[in-house]
């Protein structure tokens, strides 16, 4: 398995305050979950069947800050750490918060569309982070992603790394349609796909509305 551990950083721009704040908030909530995991997930996870009926709609937001395991949150926070700051540095903190939360809602829409009768709570930041990744692909396609693979590190163009990632999500998502997951756990592949699609579409607008700071002078600082 390979993970992103760095990227080419945008020079200048807005300080990525909320990229780091969301990271801290997710970790803090997970720490609280360790005290009473079932209670928090049961109360604040988003259940598709309930959302369809218009119940507990606030869980569409609260579920974005819950995670199912240490590996779950570590993976999500690594992706958030690598990809979110460039987006926020470019579009500003206020717009980034709105974009991030809308991305999470779009991810929920993708998952609920394919699992409308599911009674399993949906949790995790991966849908919103997928939106960040979709926007990153469009806004910074030539940025280099530093990747860790076992004991090796190397760099890949964002277009290649993120393109490969979304293809994997699509393959797993289409495969999941052949097996009913309404009453069982698992990865919400269509949340990833829905979030990524929203992010890519939003990124088309953001790319032209908000030029990358320092773009005329190289644009990036390379990762260590």
C-alpha positions in Angstrom: 0.0 0.0 0.0 1.2 3.5 -0.7 0.4 6.8 1.0 1.0 10.5 0.1 3.3 12.1 2.6 4.0 15.5 0.9 3.5 17.6 -2.1 4.7 20.8 -3.9 3.6 23.6 -1.7 1.9 26.8 -3.0 4.1 29.9 -2.4 2.4 32.5 -0.4 -1.4 32.8 -0.4 -3.7 32.4 2.6 -2.5 30.6 5.7 -4.3 27.2 5.7 -5.8 27.7 9.1 -8.9 25.4 8.7 -6.9 22.7 6.9 -5.0 22.3 10.2 -8.1 23.0 12.4 -10.1 20.2 10.7 -7.2 17.9 11.3 -7.0 18.8 15.0 -10.8 18.6 15.4 -10.9 15.1 13.8 -8.2 13.8 16.1 -9.9 15.4 19.2 -13.2 13.8 18.3 -11.6 10.4 17.7 -9.9 10.7 21.1 -13.4 11.3 22.6 -14.7 8.3 20.6 -12.2 6.1 22.3 -14.1 6.7 25.5 -17.5 5.7 24.1 -17.3 4.7 20.4 -20.6 3.0 20.0 -22.6 5.8 21.7 -21.0 8.5 19.5 -21.3 6.6 16.2 -24.9 5.6 17.0 -25.9 9.1 17.9 -24.0 11.1 15.3 -23.3 8.8 12.4 -25.5 9.4 9.3 -27.9 6.6 8.6 -29.1 6.7 5.0 -32.6 5.3 5.7 -33.1 8.0 8.4 -31.8 10.8 6.2 -34.1 9.7 3.4 -37.0 10.2 5.8 -35.8 13.6 6.8 -34.6 12.5 10.3 -31.4 13.5 12.1 -30.1 15.6 9.2 -27.5 17.2 11.4 -25.7 13.9 11.2 -24.7 14.6 7.6 -22.3 17.1 9.2 -21.4 15.5 12.5 -20.5 12.1 10.8 -17.7 13.8 8.9 -15.7 14.1 12.1 -16.2 10.5 13.3 -13.9 7.5 12.4 -14.1 3.8 12.9 -10.5 2.9 13.8 -7.0 4.2 14.3 -6.1 3.2 10.8 -9.2 4.9 9.4 -8.3 8.3 10.9 -4.6 8.0 10.2 -5.2 7.4 6.5 -7.8 10.2 6.3 -5.7 12.7 8.2 -2.6 12.0 6.1 -4.6 12.8 2.9 -6.1 15.9 4.5 -2.6 17.1 5.6 -1.1 16.7 2.1 -3.9 18.0 -0.1 -6.0 20.5 1.8 -3.5 23.3 2.4 -2.9 24.1 -1.2 -6.6 24.5 -1.8 -7.1 26.8 1.2 -4.0 28.8 0.4 -5.4 29.5 -3.0 -9.1 30.2 -2.4 -9.0 31.5 1.2 -10.2 30.1 4.5 -13.9 31.0 4.4 -14.4 29.6 1.0 -12.4 26.5 1.9 -14.7 25.8 4.9 -17.8 26.1 2.7 -16.2 24.0 -0.1 -15.1 21.3 2.4 -18.5 20.9 4.0 -20.3 20.9 0.7 -17.9 18.3 -0.5 -18.9 16.1 2.5 -22.6 16.6 1.7 -22.0 15.6 -1.9 -20.2 12.5 -0.7 -23.2 11.6 1.4 -25.5 12.1 -1.6 -23.5 9.7 -3.6 -23.6 7.1 -0.9 -27.2 7.5 0.0 -28.3 7.4 -3.7 -26.9 3.8 -4.0 -27.8 2.8 -0.4 -31.1 4.5 0.4 -32.4 1.7 2.7 -29.2 1.2 4.6 -29.4 1.3 8.4 -25.6 1.3 8.9 -24.3 4.7 10.2 -21.9 6.3 7.7 -18.9 8.0 9.3 -15.6 9.5 8.3 -13.9 12.5 6.7 -13.0 10.7 3.5 -15.9 12.0 1.5 -15.0 15.6 2.2 -11.3 14.8 1.7 -12.2 13.2 -1.7 -13.7 16.5 -2.7 -10.4 18.2 -1.8 -8.6 15.7 -3.9 -10.9 16.2 -6.9 -10.3 20.0 -6.7 -6.6 19.4 -6.3 -6.4 17.3 -9.4 -8.0 20.1 -11.5 -6.2 23.0 -9.8 -2.7 21.5 -9.4 -2.3 18.6 -12.0 1.4 19.1 -12.4 2.2 19.3 -8.6 4.4 16.4 -7.5 3.1 14.1 -4.8 5.7 12.6 -2.5 4.6 9.0 -2.0 5.7 6.4 0.7 5.7 2.8 -0.4 7.0 0.4 2.3 10.6 1.7 2.7 10.7 3.7 -0.5 9.7 7.3 -1.2 9.3 8.8 -4.7 7.3 11.5 -6.4 4.5 11.2 -8.8 2.5 13.9 -10.7 -0.8 14.7 -9.0 -2.6 13.8 -12.3 -1.2 10.2 -12.1 -1.5 9.7 -8.4 -5.1 11.0 -8.1 -6.2 9.6 -11.4 -5.1 6.1 -10.2 -6.9 6.7 -6.8 -10.2 7.6 -8.4 -10.0 4.7 -10.8 -9.7 2.4 -7.8 -12.7 4.0 -6.1 -14.7 3.6 -9.3 -13.8 -0.1 -9.7 -14.6 -0.9 -6.1 -17.8 1.2 -6.3 -19.2 -0.6 -9.3 -18.2 -4.0 -7.8 -20.1 -3.1 -4.7 -23.3 -2.7 -6.6 -23.4 -6.4 -7.2 -23.5 -7.1 -3.4 -26.1 -5.5 -1.1 -24.4 -3.6 1.6 -27.5 -2.0 3.1 -27.3 -3.9 6.4 -23.5 -4.5 6.6 -20.4 -2.4 7.1 -17.7 -1.6 4.7 -16.2 1.2 2.7 -18.6 3.8 1.3 -17.0 3.8 -2.2 -19.8 6.0 -3.7 -19.2 8.6 -1.0 -15.6 8.9 -2.3 -16.7 9.0 -5.9 -19.5 11.6 -5.1 -17.1 13.8 -3.2 -14.4 13.6 -5.8 -16.8 14.4 -8.6 -18.0 17.5 -6.7 -14.5 18.6 -6.0 -13.4 18.2 -9.6 -16.3 20.2 -10.9 -15.8 22.9 -8.2 -12.1 22.9 -9.1 -12.8 23.9 -12.7 -14.4 27.1 -11.4 -11.9 27.6 -8.6 -8.9 27.2 -11.0 -9.9 30.1 -13.1 -11.5 32.2 -10.4 -8.5 32.1 -8.0 -5.1 31.9 -9.7 -2.4 30.1 -7.8 -0.4 32.5 -5.6 3.1 33.0 -7.1 2.1 31.1 -10.3 4.0 33.5 -12.5 7.1 32.9 -10.5 7.2 29.1 -10.3 4.2 28.7 -8.1 5.5 25.8 -5.9 8.0 25.0 -3.2 9.2 21.4 -3.6 8.7 19.0 -0.7 11.7 18.0 1.4 
